[in-house]
Amino acid sequence: MLRWSLVFCLVACAGGRSTKPKAAAEEAPAAAEVPSGFVEISMDDEDDDEDFFPELQQATAPCGDLMMLEPSAMMGKLKDAEIRCLDQGMRDAERMTVKDKISRVLMKDAYAKGDEHRWGFVAKRHLEEIDRSDPDLCYKYTKYLLSKAVDSMDESMRWADVALENRSRWTGDMHVSRVYNLFKFKTLAAQKQWMHYEEEALKDMASAVMQTSKDDARNLTKTLAREWLDYAKQAGRDTTAPMQLCMQASGTANYCEQN
């Protein structure tokens, strides 16, 4: 009996509830009011770098005023204590923009001093840990590695490729010159490997591994020389050296001259 009383109550309550939509819902929405004057847009979500300078000052404060140290670095006049201090400040900094700034000061000092070994170390660290998108630094580091032993040639070619990935940053004559030279650097690095394995293979003619390494290096030289030659033709640059090297590595002019 109680159950049926509850059912009756629910039905009666539901029936008593109005199904007519509210008057407000029937009214058409008011037209949006056009704002007058300029609309203020919040920039709160923007990833700005407003804390860059305070962090830079904090990272380099123990070393002195960076604005004063940078001109000294450009003349190669940083003292050993200042170099060690800046190096530590760069390691401790959290922002990549801060690391980038300090690292470039250290590179300038090493370059101005003619300290090839230290410049190579700082440049390598900068490219691998901070920023690899600077084609000028990649270009300089590629050329630096090209002057080293044969075991640096793979790395030299690698950074030449990274520089070429960002070649759009160069314009005009610099673009043509730098790209031409990067193709040349890659070819010379491969040739250096080829000459090395050629000599090693002569010392141990029974070594299948050395023979394979020699053949691989020669084929790579042939391929890269052809790429260098193609770009030289496209850019209207002298084709003599790339043609000679292409023919030397391929053993035929047909491979180098075909379109």
C-alpha positions as CSV (number, residue, x, y, z in Angstrom):
1,M,0.0,0.0,0.0
2,L,2.8,2.3,0.8
3,R,4.5,1.5,-2.5
4,W,1.4,2.5,-4.5
5,S,1.1,5.7,-2.5
6,L,4.7,6.7,-3.5
7,V,4.0,5.9,-7.2
8,F,0.9,8.1,-7.1
9,C,2.7,10.9,-5.5
10,L,5.5,10.9,-8.1
11,V,3.0,10.9,-11.0
12,A,1.0,13.7,-9.4
13,C,4.1,15.8,-8.9
14,A,5.3,15.2,-12.4
15,G,1.9,16.1,-13.8
16,G,1.8,19.2,-11.8
17,R,5.1,20.4,-13.1
18,S,4.8,22.9,-16.0
19,T,6.3,21.8,-19.4
20,K,6.0,25.2,-20.9
21,P,9.5,26.8,-21.8
22,K,10.5,29.8,-19.8
23,A,9.7,33.1,-21.4
24,A,13.3,34.1,-21.4
25,A,14.2,31.1,-23.5
26,E,11.6,32.1,-26.2
27,E,13.1,35.5,-26.6
28,A,15.7,36.0,-29.4
29,P,19.2,36.7,-28.2
30,A,20.1,40.3,-28.1
31,A,22.5,41.4,-30.9
32,A,26.2,41.6,-29.7
33,E,27.2,45.1,-28.9
34,V,30.1,46.3,-31.0
35,P,32.9,47.5,-28.7
36,S,34.0,51.1,-29.2
37,G,37.7,52.0,-29.2
38,F,40.6,49.5,-29.2
39,V,40.1,46.0,-27.8
40,E,42.5,45.1,-25.0
41,I,44.1,41.7,-25.6
42,S,45.7,39.9,-22.7
43,M,49.3,38.8,-23.2
44,D,49.4,36.7,-20.1
45,D,49.8,33.4,-22.0
46,E,52.7,34.6,-24.1
47,D,56.0,32.9,-23.5
48,D,58.1,36.0,-23.2
49,D,61.7,36.2,-22.1
50,E,61.4,39.1,-19.7
51,D,63.5,37.3,-17.0
52,F,66.4,36.9,-19.4
53,F,68.5,39.9,-18.2
54,P,68.0,39.3,-14.5
55,E,69.1,35.7,-14.8
56,L,72.0,36.7,-17.0
57,Q,73.1,39.2,-14.5
58,Q,72.7,36.7,-11.7
59,A,74.7,34.0,-13.6
60,T,77.6,36.4,-14.4
61,A,77.6,38.6,-11.3
62,P,80.5,36.8,-9.6
63,C,82.5,37.3,-12.7
64,G,81.9,41.1,-13.2
65,D,79.8,43.1,-15.5
66,L,79.2,41.1,-18.7
67,M,78.7,44.3,-20.7
68,M,82.3,45.1,-19.8
69,L,83.6,41.6,-20.2
70,E,82.3,41.1,-23.7
71,P,84.5,43.8,-25.3
72,S,87.5,42.3,-23.5
73,A,86.5,38.8,-24.9
74,M,86.4,40.2,-28.4
75,M,90.0,41.3,-28.0
76,G,91.0,38.1,-26.4
77,K,91.7,39.7,-23.0
78,L,89.7,37.7,-20.6
79,K,91.7,36.5,-17.6
80,D,91.8,32.8,-16.7
81,A,89.7,33.5,-13.5
82,E,87.1,35.3,-15.6
83,I,87.0,32.4,-18.1
84,R,86.5,29.9,-15.3
85,C,83.8,32.0,-13.7
86,L,81.9,32.5,-16.9
87,D,82.1,28.8,-17.7
88,Q,80.7,27.9,-14.4
89,G,78.0,30.6,-14.7
90,M,77.0,29.1,-18.1
91,R,76.8,25.6,-16.6
92,D,74.6,26.8,-13.7
93,A,72.2,28.9,-15.8
94,E,68.8,27.4,-16.5
95,R,67.7,29.3,-19.6
96,M,69.2,28.4,-22.9
97,T,69.2,32.1,-23.9
98,V,71.5,32.8,-20.9
99,K,73.7,29.8,-21.7
100,D,73.9,31.0,-25.3
101,K,75.0,34.5,-24.4
102,I,77.7,33.4,-22.0
103,S,78.9,30.6,-24.4
104,R,79.3,33.1,-27.2
105,V,81.4,35.4,-25.0
106,L,83.7,32.5,-24.2
107,M,84.0,31.5,-27.9
108,K,84.9,35.1,-28.9
109,D,87.7,35.2,-26.3
110,A,89.1,31.8,-27.4
111,Y,88.9,32.8,-31.1
112,A,90.6,36.2,-30.5
113,K,93.4,34.5,-28.5
114,G,94.0,32.0,-31.3
115,D,93.3,29.2,-28.8
116,E,92.2,26.7,-31.4
117,H,91.8,23.8,-28.9
118,R,89.6,25.8,-26.4
119,W,87.6,27.3,-29.2
120,G,86.9,23.9,-30.6
121,F,85.8,22.6,-27.2
122,V,83.5,25.6,-26.5
123,A,82.0,25.5,-30.1
124,K,81.3,21.7,-29.9
125,R,79.6,22.1,-26.5
126,H,77.6,25.1,-27.8
127,L,76.3,23.1,-30.9
128,E,75.6,19.9,-29.0
129,E,74.2,21.3,-25.8
130,I,72.8,24.8,-26.5
131,D,72.0,25.6,-30.1
132,R,72.8,24.0,-33.4
133,S,70.7,26.3,-35.6
134,D,73.4,28.9,-36.2
135,P,74.7,28.1,-39.8
136,D,77.7,30.4,-39.3
137,L,79.0,28.6,-36.3
138,C,78.3,25.2,-38.0
139,Y,80.3,26.4,-41.0
140,K,83.3,27.5,-38.8
141,Y,83.2,24.3,-36.8
142,T,83.1,22.2,-40.0
143,K,86.1,24.0,-41.4
144,Y,87.9,23.6,-38.0
145,L,87.3,19.8,-38.0
146,L,88.5,19.5,-41.6
147,S,92.0,20.5,-40.4
148,K,92.1,17.7,-37.9
149,A,92.9,14.0,-38.1
150,V,91.0,11.6,-40.3
151,D,88.8,10.4,-37.3
152,S,87.2,13.9,-37.3
153,M,86.0,13.7,-40.9
154,D,82.6,12.1,-40.1
155,E,81.9,14.8,-37.6
156,S,83.0,17.5,-40.1
157,M,80.6,16.1,-42.7
158,R,77.8,15.9,-40.1
159,W,78.1,19.6,-39.1
160,A,78.3,20.6,-42.8
161,D,74.9,18.9,-43.3
162,V,73.5,20.8,-40.3
163,A,74.8,24.1,-41.7
164,L,73.1,23.2,-45.0
165,E,69.8,22.6,-43.3
166,N,69.9,26.2,-42.1
167,R,71.3,27.8,-45.3
168,S,68.1,29.8,-45.8
169,R,69.5,32.2,-43.2
170,W,72.2,33.3,-45.7
171,T,71.3,35.6,-48.6
172,G,73.0,36.8,-51.8
173,D,76.6,36.2,-52.5
174,M,77.2,34.8,-49.0
175,H,74.6,32.2,-49.5
176,V,76.2,31.0,-52.8
177,S,79.7,31.1,-51.3
178,R,79.0,29.3,-48.1
179,V,76.9,26.6,-49.7
180,Y,79.5,26.0,-52.4
181,N,82.2,25.7,-49.7
182,L,80.2,23.4,-47.6
183,F,79.8,21.0,-50.5
184,K,83.5,21.3,-51.0
185,F,84.3,20.7,-47.3
186,K,82.2,17.5,-47.4
187,T,84.0,16.3,-50.5
188,L,87.4,17.0,-49.0
189,A,86.5,15.2,-45.8
190,A,85.5,12.1,-47.7
191,Q,88.7,12.3,-49.9
192,K,90.8,12.5,-46.7
193,Q,89.2,9.3,-45.5
194,W,89.7,7.7,-48.9
195,M,93.4,8.6,-48.9
196,H,93.8,7.3,-45.4
197,Y,92.2,3.9,-46.1
198,E,94.1,3.7,-49.4
199,E,97.4,3.9,-47.5
200,E,96.2,1.5,-44.9
201,A,95.0,-1.0,-47.5
202,L,98.5,-0.9,-49.1
203,K,100.0,-1.8,-45.8
204,D,97.7,-4.8,-45.3
205,M,96.5,-5.9,-48.7
206,A,95.0,-9.1,-47.2
207,S,92.7,-7.2,-44.9
208,A,89.1,-7.4,-46.4
209,V,87.9,-4.8,-43.8
210,M,90.5,-2.3,-45.0
211,Q,89.7,-2.9,-48.6
212,T,86.0,-2.4,-47.9
213,S,86.6,0.8,-46.0
214,K,88.7,2.1,-48.9
215,D,86.0,1.3,-51.4
216,D,83.3,2.9,-49.3
217,A,85.3,6.1,-48.8
218,R,86.0,6.3,-52.5
219,N,82.4,5.9,-53.4
220,L,81.4,8.5,-50.9
221,T,84.0,10.9,-52.4
222,K,82.6,10.2,-55.8
223,T,79.0,11.0,-54.7
224,L,79.9,14.1,-52.8
225,A,82.2,15.4,-55.6
226,R,79.2,15.0,-58.0
227,E,77.0,17.0,-55.6
228,W,79.6,19.7,-55.4
229,L,79.9,19.8,-59.1
230,D,76.2,20.0,-59.6
231,Y,75.9,22.9,-57.3
232,A,78.9,24.7,-58.9
233,K,77.1,24.4,-62.3
234,Q,73.8,25.7,-60.8
235,A,75.5,28.6,-59.0
236,G,77.8,29.6,-61.9
237,R,80.9,28.8,-59.9
238,D,84.2,27.3,-61.1
239,T,83.7,23.6,-61.8
240,T,87.3,22.6,-62.4
241,A,88.2,21.2,-58.9
242,P,84.9,19.3,-58.3
243,M,85.1,17.8,-61.9
244,Q,88.7,16.7,-61.4
245,L,87.9,15.1,-58.0
246,C,84.7,13.5,-59.3
247,M,86.6,11.9,-62.2
248,Q,89.5,10.8,-59.9
249,A,87.0,9.0,-57.6
250,S,84.7,7.6,-60.2
251,G,87.4,6.7,-62.8
252,T,85.3,8.1,-65.6
253,A,84.1,11.4,-67.0
254,N,80.7,10.0,-68.0
255,Y,79.5,9.7,-64.4
256,C,80.4,13.3,-63.7
257,E,79.1,14.8,-66.9
258,Q,75.7,13.1,-67.0
259,N,72.6,15.3,-66.2
